[in-house]
Amino acid sequence: MLVVALTGGIGSGKTTVSQLFEAFGIPVIDTDIISRQLVAPGEVTLEAIINQFGPSVLSADRSLNRTKLRQIIFQNTEKKAQLESILHPLIRKEVARQISKLTAPYCIVVIPLLIESNQEKIADRILVVDTSEFAQLARVTLRDNQTENEVAAIISAQVSPNKRLAAADEVIHNNGSLKELKQQVAILHQKYLTYNQASEQANLPFDLR
Ligand code: ADP
């Protein structure tokens, strides 16, 4: 099955775009949800993280204190790599497991930090949602009740738009209305259906193509 990785900066519109693909009946796998499930209380992955980073990464209710963990790995590349070596193989395995159960012409896998974490190979196509920093600031401050400075700090810790665009096979420009966004998704949906047909044909014995 054709696997499309969907990525973009905070507030670029990944969730909105994935919902638009879902409206076409296309399954969406969200790696944010997978990584939260992996570290739920009682999961072995949480134990592995506690062993690596110490009990200070736990909240009083014994759930993972994500803010604390983020502080530990922020600007500490070694610790960040340690965390990624625990999480990424498990996320990849779970994505593969979920894909294997799907029957659809293609699927969307949402990977917010695709470029930052060098996971490009997980997908056949990379779809980037590109948005101006102005729109990101406006939308996230409205959505998450965070200050512009807080959102700007998150944006600057993420990969630059140019790097993201350089990795893209397809780009959605989300600076306009929701209607314009929908139109772009509709066009891409047709394109991915065609790609899927082409790749299925390529898998057929030559004389049956
Ligand atoms: P992400 O998942 O990339 O963080 P979201 O899809 O949650 O981004 O979008 C951020 C916010 O901006 C949400 O509240 C969403 O409803 C809103 N939004 C996204 N695209 C548009 C748009 N084209 N016009 C207006 N609001 C938008």
Residues whose N, C-alpha, C, O or C-beta is under 5 A from the ligand:
A	BS01	ADP	G9 I10 G11 S12 G13 K14 T15 T16 R139 R143 G176 S177 L178 L181
